[in-house]
Amino acid sequence: MALIEINSLHKTYNTTAVPVHAVNNVTLHIEKEEFTAVVGPSGSGKTTLLNMIGGLDQPSEGEIIIDNTNLNKLSTSAKVDFRLHNIGFIFQAYNLIPVFTARENVEFIMLLQKRPKKEREERSNELLKAVGLQDRMHNRPSQLSGGQQQRVAVARALASRPNFVLADEPTANLDSVSAESLLDLMEQLNRTYQTTFIFSTHDDRVIKRARRVVTLRDGKIDYDKQNVQTVSGE
Amino acid sequence: MYLSLSWRNIWRNKRRTLIAAASVFFAVILAALMRSGQEGSYSYMIHSSAKLFTGYLQVQHEDYWEKRSLNKSIVMKDSLVQAIQALPHVTSLSPRLESYALISHGSETRVSQVIGMQPEYEQAMTNLKDKLIAGRYLTSGSESALIGEGLADLLHVGLGDSIVLYGQGFQGLIAAAKLPIQGIIKMPFESMNNAMVYLALPNAQDIFATYDRITSLPIMVDNIRHLATVDQQIASMTHHKYALKSWDEMLPELKQNIQVDNASGIIMLIILYIVIAFGVFGTVMMMISERAREFGILISVGMRKWRLMVVTTIETILVAFTGVISGVIASIPIIYYFHHHPIHFTGEATHTFEQLNIEPIFNFSMNPSIFWDQAFIVLIIALATAVYPLLFIRRLKPIDAVRG
């Protein structure tokens, strides 16, 4: 059974006179340890799809089953707990807690999970070492570069030992060197921790590295290909 | 870590946090100062009026206050007076025989209030001797009189002159006496200055034919809070034989004036509280609104809303506490100074006070409850503003917040 099963998913916005079908009958199965990019032009529905996979948005129709849990059947607070224990998030703008150090940002997720202090410290050390920031763990986000902040965000996303990581345009705010470095890191973590990564992106560098590329257009899946080396984004 | 998160969050924007804490800080100082001034003045008004006129408590015949007649006087043994004086919290007392009489000299006659008193007791209670501006103070065996300065002027008399007292004594007997003037006193109010005549109690009892009777036993206590206790003890000692009148029964105008002034003071305080509430609320609103996206992110990554509410509530508590504690600390020396250096009114303002028979002094209270009460109220107001973040977070949709 797939880690993520998306069946006949619809998301319709009725904010205008004409309903907007942001996601239109998407069916998609994502297996464990996949390194998948969801691509497509702006407005194609990739962020909406990722938001629904992350339990942040409610589908209009269809269902999402993650590791045998149907998200539609979870209450709002249960979804929060589900996200905490099953999903890691990486955001385009890093979105670290500005008043915490790199290490505290990583630890914070584990604190929410009520993990013991010793485990929190050991895991945050391990993850920050894995992302190459063992020397900057006591720095606050404002003292780190964009690439370094996104690395902390990656460590934070993995801190909860999630089933998968959702990354929304993770390289969009990074220069090319930082972006390549981040992708190297995520590939390595994907292999090391067998963590599933799902990206929304229209960055060619990400698309080239993805082992599976799902292309959306007008809310529908246009292509779904394995091991694609070059896929045109926008 | 939540406490740490809250503490660091409030210092993200130091200036804003300091402004919010400062508004609470000044609010506590202002509220404590206002309240201290009011309560201090009320206490002083009550104390000075009680000291000068009635005492905090009076032992009387049950009909005396209504009739004001010597026929409603009482016999009180010295042993009972001494026993009452020995009660805890009783600081002084003065057995008195009070009546009204015509006082004449030559062709001038005035209606005066005549008080027969035991000079040592009266001195202990009212410091009457200190008001002497000419002549000598009375002794218990004196057969002469002390008169107010104003009355002396009206009658055109001075030391060594004699006045004639003419009035009604006990059970309709005529009270008449020729009294040499032994001293002239200056009372704090014109109305008293123009009307008071003091005699030694035995002499007054002899003139008014009351023998060993007195009309009242005014009593001072160390603190108005102990009045009820002393009242109960005296009632028990006297087997409920006498009426016990408290200052507010004997000085109802003073009580009403205090109530009216207190009400206006409370209205001022409420206005102050409202201004504070809006100031703190505005700051909290800004602190929260600009972090909507961050809240959205935290909820997205798995932070329950209630945990976020705890963090924001702790933030508000920390800001409010910082302001409240520093406000209390700063207000203590300010109020302490005014407590020991009360404001003395001069000019026109003094007339208003004198009309109420109150010395024109604005005193400040150091009652600890003033500091804690104001601190507590301001803290509650500040905490009430924490409701906004709670509602904000409750309504927050993480997806909308993350989108910005």
Interface residues (C-beta under 8 A of the other chain):
Chain A: N51 G54 L56 D57 S77 V80 D81 R83 L84 H85 I87 F89 F91 N95 I97 P98 V99 F100 E104 E107 F108 I109 L111 L112 Q113 R156 S160
Chain B: M1 L5 R8 N9 W11 R12 R293 E294 I297 L298 I299 S300 V301 G302 M303 R304 K305 R307 P398 I399 V402
